[in-house]
């Protein structure tokens, strides 16, 4: 039987949720805090930013903003590591997690969709 870490489970759920709608960094921070039982804002920030960096660098997600009333997602010009640096700068050290609509939203890329499909196929 395969053991799934809590971080792997956070990743699986967050990426699957992104396949249905855009999600914000505040949602991920809440999941990190809840799943790991962490309340220290600095620890939540560190873990959340590490996950976001990994996923941006792997090109599974894009940072940006929803298009408001129009359907669609406006990706930032910054990609990968540059987007991760921008997010870290906007979520300052020692601050509580961002509130709804603050810092960054995320969208799943086609590479992220393929990862989800591959994982779903391997679980059968």
Legacy VTK file of the C-alpha trace (Angstrom):
# vtk DataFile Version 3.0
C-alpha trace
ASCII
DATASET POLYDATA
POINTS 124 float
0.000 0.000 0.000
1.335 3.422 -0.982
1.656 5.983 1.797
0.683 9.496 0.796
2.251 12.372 2.712
0.144 15.283 3.868
2.005 17.576 1.446
1.281 15.176 -1.430
-2.388 15.187 -0.444
-2.438 19.014 -0.320
-0.900 19.048 -3.796
-3.370 16.500 -5.180
-6.440 18.292 -3.820
-5.259 21.785 -4.786
-4.370 20.790 -8.353
-7.656 18.907 -8.748
-9.538 21.969 -7.497
-7.667 24.070 -10.058
-8.978 21.768 -12.776
-12.460 23.059 -11.901
-11.842 26.729 -11.057
-9.177 29.305 -10.243
-7.847 29.263 -6.688
-5.989 31.827 -4.629
-2.911 31.560 -2.466
-5.099 32.161 0.598
-6.922 28.869 -0.103
-3.645 26.997 -0.309
-2.393 28.637 2.892
-5.575 27.532 4.676
-5.120 23.970 3.414
-1.503 23.922 4.583
-2.479 25.198 8.020
-5.390 22.766 8.398
-3.715 19.651 6.993
-0.480 20.101 8.905
-1.972 21.607 12.055
0.272 24.657 11.725
-0.808 28.012 13.122
2.476 29.965 13.002
2.086 32.410 10.061
5.814 32.191 9.240
5.671 28.401 8.925
2.462 28.507 6.863
4.103 31.095 4.581
7.290 29.055 4.188
5.501 25.817 3.303
2.944 27.490 1.041
5.596 29.426 -0.871
7.692 26.265 -1.288
4.729 24.408 -2.799
3.867 27.333 -5.091
7.494 27.658 -6.197
7.684 23.945 -7.006
4.440 23.977 -8.986
5.269 27.177 -10.868
8.752 25.871 -11.709
7.265 22.562 -12.883
4.855 24.561 -15.058
1.817 22.859 -13.497
0.240 26.213 -12.571
0.292 29.850 -13.642
-0.066 32.887 -11.406
-2.377 35.668 -12.491
-5.901 36.994 -12.044
-9.369 35.952 -13.211
-10.801 38.187 -15.936
-13.578 39.579 -13.728
-16.987 39.341 -15.389
-15.563 37.786 -18.535
-14.570 34.135 -18.508
-10.868 33.461 -18.575
-7.644 33.971 -16.723
-5.008 36.661 -17.228
-1.592 35.125 -16.467
1.127 37.346 -15.106
4.028 38.092 -17.437
6.248 36.545 -14.743
6.507 32.771 -14.996
8.168 30.069 -12.906
10.787 31.335 -10.476
10.053 34.988 -11.300
6.386 34.559 -10.373
7.379 32.772 -7.154
9.703 35.654 -6.216
6.924 38.184 -6.890
4.491 36.227 -4.689
7.026 35.956 -1.861
7.687 39.699 -2.049
3.983 40.531 -1.885
3.392 38.150 1.039
5.874 39.667 3.441
7.683 37.677 6.116
5.802 37.541 9.407
2.453 38.519 7.926
-0.666 36.399 8.192
-1.767 34.629 5.018
-3.225 36.857 2.328
-6.949 37.528 2.372
-9.386 36.660 -0.404
-8.245 38.324 -3.621
-4.811 39.343 -2.354
-1.386 38.474 -3.812
-2.092 35.776 -6.428
-4.632 33.558 -8.080
-3.644 30.364 -9.868
-4.745 28.510 -12.968
-3.893 24.964 -13.971
-1.754 24.555 -17.099
-2.101 21.797 -19.687
0.979 20.211 -18.104
-0.827 20.262 -14.748
-3.919 18.710 -16.333
-1.803 15.894 -17.776
-0.285 15.264 -14.345
-3.749 14.934 -12.809
-4.845 12.553 -15.575
-1.703 10.461 -15.154
-2.177 10.219 -11.393
-5.850 9.317 -11.780
-4.881 6.541 -14.195
-2.273 5.132 -11.815
-4.765 4.987 -8.925
-7.051 2.571 -10.773
LINES 1 125
124 0 1 2 3 4 5 6 7 8 9 10 11 12 13 14 15 16 17 18 19 20 21 22 23 24 25 26 27 28 29 30 31 32 33 34 35 36 37 38 39 40 41 42 43 44 45 46 47 48 49 50 51 52 53 54 55 56 57 58 59 60 61 62 63 64 65 66 67 68 69 70 71 72 73 74 75 76 77 78 79 80 81 82 83 84 85 86 87 88 89 90 91 92 93 94 95 96 97 98 99 100 101 102 103 104 105 106 107 108 109 110 111 112 113 114 115 116 117 118 119 120 121 122 123
